[in-house]
């Protein structure tokens, strides 16, 4: 990037999006090349002390003694729109999960952010001051994602967050008016200069003494309307804020009503769970006969081994049943096409194959977005799936739920929008208003956020399409650690006009533990609140084989008053029932689906529940997600016959080490 022309071409899309003239482009190029930070020649900081209006802004020198002053940016000369552009540095740049730890260790940064955010800090309690700063940064933070030179899997989608320096942070964000300036991060990284910078420029003429303002904006406006912007940046309790809140609560009421209607009218019936609450269950049909093969099993066995083509090195190395399966190098020679790395949307190119290792419809339930939609459409609300919202289409509804839950916790609504009748519509109630944002199609906890701060959640949702779910605050623990369980489900057929559902769960499951004791605090701490640790911290990995887990689990929960043999007596039957219901709502069409087979990873957590009226305790399973192409390295390492048993179940119709759903 040695010339202006190269610079202009590189940023052409950004320049066009923000309407920057060639004059401003050249000025920006000049200032970036020469490190010209000259905003101080045109603007100054002024402080609005408590109780004063913006028109009473004092100079920075006169008001700097008060840490609670709000700082604004004031033009020190007459300025014309789009006549000049100024570089703005970033006060700090960080990864969200590392921010609090770094901030607590850096007193200088805490003090600086306290001034930028106009906060009163204790200056004596680092942890308390860190939390205060973290709770108040959300209207001042931005984020961006830089491409990595080396592919790092889903970790390449982690976002970088930043807070502007004193100049950029002093531009007043306004709702309901256009603003006289723009402030945007420049999508270029200059490692030798310290990273990424922002640029600000006037979009209206400004007289000397005018306070710089920027129109509030959010990428979420397309999904949630102007209400999202108002709730993110507007003053709480103001007329526009209350109107926005009312719109979101009404949207949530309508959705809650529709989901309740699905719950009461869907095929099936409502029975009573152990706590006396209503639980929606599909009708329990007798187990159908196994799916007939294209050729009968006797003919299949007579022509064994089945020829298998795969693009998976794991399958090639661990499919060792040579009497039943023969690996081949060419797809056209194969009877079984086991495709792992590429999704199959059309079966037509595989006419030569007798079996194919995917269902084209699986994309409808192996994304968090698709699974949420499927469960809402078929069950409405169901106890084994947390209250969840697709923020690309249900953002207002999520906000309404959040607002109603907050009123339930506070016992009153100062804005008189949420009623007590509203709070009775809430599901997944656990005494908290904690939520987790999940990218619709990423794995290994990448770009996930846990918070009870609505502005923090909205900022997290800005970084890409998300499903937001009620966080499981009452998670079961073992050795005081949070855990989840990975089950493998082998599907020979989904329900259709031609076939019943035939699915099996592998009799061995896998445990995944957090690395720190569980507590309802430090929600940015990955080691405490996330359980997928076999990638990030292999040296600290906690592993319990399923038999060891069951033994410890039964012992610990017997001591907690849940009774003996809890896993086999109560928990595992509930897990099987949940899996049957989850896979039972998947419908496929077309006779050629009779050739499809697949395995899925199913992640499950357990919730501790208490019936206050009866005083009974129970553990209830919660479905987290269903994943395509589950990582089976641990399965193959500790159970060398795993893939042989999976293949026999799927392709020979002889279930091995499996339980029928």
Beta strands, then each sheet from edge to edge (+ up, - down):
strand 1: 43-48
strand 2: 58-59
strand 3: 70-75
strand 4: 85-88
strand 5: 90-94
strand 6: 141-144
strand 7: 160-164
strand 8: 172-174
strand 9: 181-185
strand 10: 198-202
strand 11: 213-215
strand 12: 269-272
strand 13: 278-281
strand 14: 306-310
strand 15: 325-327
strand 16: 336-338
strand 17: 355-356
strand 18: 388-390
strand 19: 435-439
strand 20: 449-451
strand 21: 466-470
strand 22: 477-478
strand 23: 481-493
strand 24: 502-506
strand 25: 510-517
strand 26: 598-611
strand 27: 616-628
strand 28: 658-660
sheet 1: 2+ 1- 3+
sheet 2: 4+ 10- 9+
sheet 3: 5+ 7- 6+
sheet 4: 8+ 11+
sheet 5: 12+ 13-
sheet 6: 15+ 14+ 16+ 17+
sheet 7: 18+ 21- 19+ 20-
sheet 8: 22+ 23- 24+ 28-
sheet 9: 22+ 23- 25+
sheet 10: 22+ 23- 26+ 27-
end
